[in-house]
Structure formats: structure tokens, C-alpha cells
Amino acid sequence: MKVVFAGPSLWGTPGEAGCAVDLRPPAAQGDVYAAVCVGANVIGLIDGAYEQVAATWHKEILFALAHGVQVFGGASIGALRAAECAAFGMIGVGEIYRAYAAGEIVDDAAVALLHGPAELGYVPLTEALVNVTATLARARDAGQIGADEESRLQAAAAAMFFKERTWERIIAAAAFPAARATVLLRLCAAQAVNQKQRDAAEVLRRVQLADDARLQPDQSWEFAHTAQFTQWVTRDHG
């Protein structure tokens, strides 16, 4: 069985995951563990739930890896957890993962955004900072904005709460003259890069291509059944 946890990062991606992949909502703490317990051989972690619920725990990812489950991560919390768990065998996918692993991104909130409910397909309502960064770089490389404008817009976006970060608010916060602000809004829309979606699609592709079988666990480390982990399993999954 192959399981992928995704939400807003896959919004707008054409096509379905396919019958070979069980596409589930963003993962909350315990969902990866539960997937392993019901027979998942391959797991793709893209999006995760947070704020109202606890986020995916590193320990449950290690539990999966210790049982030979192939775990891919990218695009959102999947990229962050992959950077943190790569040494134990989690497979990071995409540019956002690469940037976290290289230390170019250090803020967890760089991948966060406000989105709609499951009934609306988790439609993104604000801009993730990683997408803003990619869009500005593309516009700069195309010669449509200067380095100073890029810096001002990047700083304005980085200072903004993720639930409020839209292009209109970013450009307004950067305090450009009205005429230039109108041009910048049009340019950013035209040059928009959805890096989260690109990376999420690649995670999905890697999961689809992976053999639906568990692997021999890495013998260089041993999973520790700590008292805390045992209590967590008994309390929440017993």
C-alpha cells in the first residue's frame, strides 16, 4: 500500500493520484504511525496539519523507517521533516527540501499558508514565503524587477504573518509608488512560481514509481522504544 498525505500543496495539480496511491488529508501527529500499522509500504509526506493539532512527530517517521517503509518528503512539512530525518533514511524531494537541507531556509513558517477546507480542495488563500522567493527570483532573472525591488519585496513578505501574506499586501507593505505597485502586482502574477506545487507533484511521482514493498531497514541505527513513545502509542493508538 502507498499513502500520500497532501492538501494545499497539491491543489491545482492536474489528474488524480491514481488507484495505486491512497491520497489522504494533511498529516497530523499519529497519522504516519497509523499508516505503518495498517500496512503502508511507501509513504509520501507533503502537507501536515498544525495549530489546532500536534504536527507529525519525528519519532513516528523513524518508526516507519525502522520497519522498512520507504518515506518520501517534500514541498511543505514533508521537506522540513526530510531534512531533519535524512540521516535515518527519509528521502527528500524537490527544491524546498534542498534549501532546508542546505540551511538556506531555517524557518518552519516559510512553507506555511492559509488555505480553504477539505470540501474546497484545500485551495491556498495566501502565499507561502518559499513561493514568493521563487517568484521574485524568476522576475529578477527575467529583468522585470531590479535587485533592490526584489530585496524590498522579500523583506516585506518575510515580515508578514503567513495568514496575511498576499501579493497585494506584500507590495503595499514595500511602499512602492502607486504606478509601480500596479506594475509589480501584474508582474508577480505573470511570473508566479508555485514551488510547493512543483515539489509536491514530484513527491507524488516518486511514490508512484517506488516498488510497493518494504525494504531491509538500515542497520546503522536502532529505533529506541522510549517510555515516552510507548506511552504515546498506548494512550493514542492502543
C-alpha positions, 0 to 999 in steps of 0.5 A: 500500500502507498499513502500520500498525505497532501492538501494545499500543496497539491491543489491545482495539480492536474489528474488524480493520484491514481488507484495505486496511491491512497491520497489522504488529508494533511498529516497530523501527529499519529497519522504516519504511525497509523499508516505503518500499522495498517500496512503502508509500504511507501509513504509520501509526506507533503502537507501536515496539519498544525495549530489546532493539532500536534504536527507529525512527530519525528519519532513516528517517521523513524518508526516507519523507517525502522520497519522498512517503509520507504518515506518520501518528503517534500514541498511543505512539512514533508521537506522540513521533516526530510531534512531533519530525518535524512540521516535515518533514511527519509528521502527528500524531494524537490527544491524546498527540501534542498534549501532546508537541507542546505540551511538556506531556509531555517524557518518552519513558517516559510512553507506555511499558508492559509488555505480553504477546507477539505470540501474546497480542495484545500485551495491556498488563500495566501502565499507561502514565503518559499513561493514568493522567493521563487517568484521574485527570483524568476522576475529578477532573472527575467529583468522585470524587477531590479535587485533592490525591488526584489530585496524590498519585496522579500523583506516585506513578505518575510515580515508578514504573518503567513495568514496575511501574506498576499501579493497585494499586501506584500507590495503595499507593505514595500511602499512602492509608488502607486504606478509601480505597485500596479506594475509589480502586482501584474508582474508577480502574477505573470511570473508566479512560481508555485514551488510547493506545487512543483515539489509536491507533484514530484513527491507524488511521482516518486511514490508512484514509481517506488516498488510497493514493498518494504525494504531491509531497514538500515542497520546503522541505527536502532529505533529506541522504544522510549517510555515516552513513545510507548506511552504515546502509542498506548494512550493514542493508538492502543 
